[in-house]
Amino acid sequence: SKFLNDKWMIKNGFLNDVQEHKPWWWNIKVQKLNLSAPLILLPEVSCQKAIEILQEKGYDQAPVVAESGLILGMVTLSNTLTSVLAGNAQFSDPVTKVIYDQFSKIGLEDSLGKLSCILENDHFAIVVHKQMQFNGNGSSFMKQMVFGVVTAMDLLTFVSRNDKK
């Protein structure tokens, strides 16, 4: 069962450490990756416009985030093109028709070890940071901000550049 799987337990925040002989980078925080700010698309962006934006800016993927801050999913260049070419979506359809809504989130304070466990199954993780915001009447609420998108290549690049061996 997944509850006996240490990697599942780490990915879902139920367990902190499983490796007895952790690599040197295991407990370093995600914020040390120095990720660049992500390109974010709003849900009403068309598939055509999403393709144009991603190609023009040199991105393969981008989170789709509602005005409220709710993360709806991830759009990728290849999935958008494949969906349109297969006839499952039109260029004029909103990008929400071709998003991946299965994605993992990780915080800036989480460890690279936790990230590593997530990236064993997922192609990317969305790095989020919770921020308290206040309304005009003084009431507050927590808003989740997308801080970046991290891939296995980002982790590998960090480890190889900073290898202690």
C-alpha positions, 0 to 999 in steps of 0.5 A: 500500500502507498502508506508503506511506501516511504517515497509516497509518504515524503511526497505527501508530507507525512514523513521527513527523512527516509534515507539513512545515507542522504546525499549532501544536498538532501536537506537543502531548501528548494529556495537555494535553486534560485529559480527564475520567475515563471511565465504564468498564463490566465485561463482565458488565453487561447491555445493559439496564443499560448503556443505563440507566447511559449515559443516567443519566450522560450518556455516549454511549459507554464502554470495556468493560474486564475485571477484569484491565485488558484493554480488550475494546472500546467500547460505544455507546448508539446501537449497543446500542439498534440491536442490541437493536431489530434483534433481534441482542441481547437486553436481558439479554445481556452488553454484550460482545455489542454492543461495537466491538472495533476501536478505536485506543489512544493514550498520554498522551505521544503527540502531538495530531498522531498523534491527529488522524491516528487520528481521520480514520478512527475516531470515537474513541480510547481513551487508555491509560497503562501502569502497573507493578504488583507482585504479593505475591511481588515480581514485576512486570507492566505493566497498561494503564489506561484514562485517557479516551476522546477524540473529534474534538470534544475535539480541535476544542474544545482547538484552538479554545479555545487557537488561537494565531492 
